[in-house]
Amino acid sequence: MPDYKKMYAILCAAASEALDKLPETAENAAGRETLQQALDKAEELYISAEASGE
């Protein structure tokens, strides 16, 4: 079975690092917002799955 926790951690860490490196300019605003929303949603799903014992 795939190690989803490890995959989650790797992907979210990389996306977070990319956000940190991406300049906060008008040109990057939409991309930064998309990445941040995805990170927030992934974290929400991860936490709710942990809480429910999945």
C-alpha positions in Angstrom: 0.0 0.0 0.0 1.3 3.5 -0.9 2.6 5.6 2.0 0.2 8.5 1.6 1.5 10.3 4.7 5.0 10.4 3.2 3.7 11.5 -0.2 1.6 14.2 1.5 4.6 15.5 3.5 6.9 15.5 0.5 4.5 17.3 -1.8 3.3 19.8 0.7 6.8 20.7 1.8 7.8 21.3 -1.8 4.8 23.4 -2.5 5.4 25.4 0.7 9.0 25.9 -0.2 8.1 27.0 -3.7 5.7 29.6 -2.3 8.4 30.9 0.0 10.7 31.4 -3.1 8.1 32.8 -5.4 8.2 36.6 -5.3 5.0 38.3 -4.1 4.3 40.2 -7.3 1.1 40.9 -9.2 2.2 38.5 -11.9 2.5 35.7 -9.4 -0.6 36.5 -7.3 -2.9 34.0 -8.9 -0.4 31.2 -8.9 0.5 31.8 -5.2 -3.2 31.9 -4.3 -3.8 28.6 -6.1 -0.9 26.9 -4.3 -1.9 28.3 -0.9 -5.5 27.1 -1.3 -4.4 23.7 -2.3 -2.0 23.4 0.7 -4.8 24.6 3.0 -7.2 22.1 1.6 -4.7 19.2 1.8 -3.9 20.1 5.4 -7.6 20.2 6.3 -8.2 16.8 4.7 -5.1 15.3 6.4 -6.1 16.5 9.8 -9.7 15.4 9.4 -8.5 11.9 8.3 -6.2 11.7 11.3 -9.0 12.7 13.6 -11.3 10.1 12.2 -8.7 7.3 12.3 -8.3 6.8 8.6 
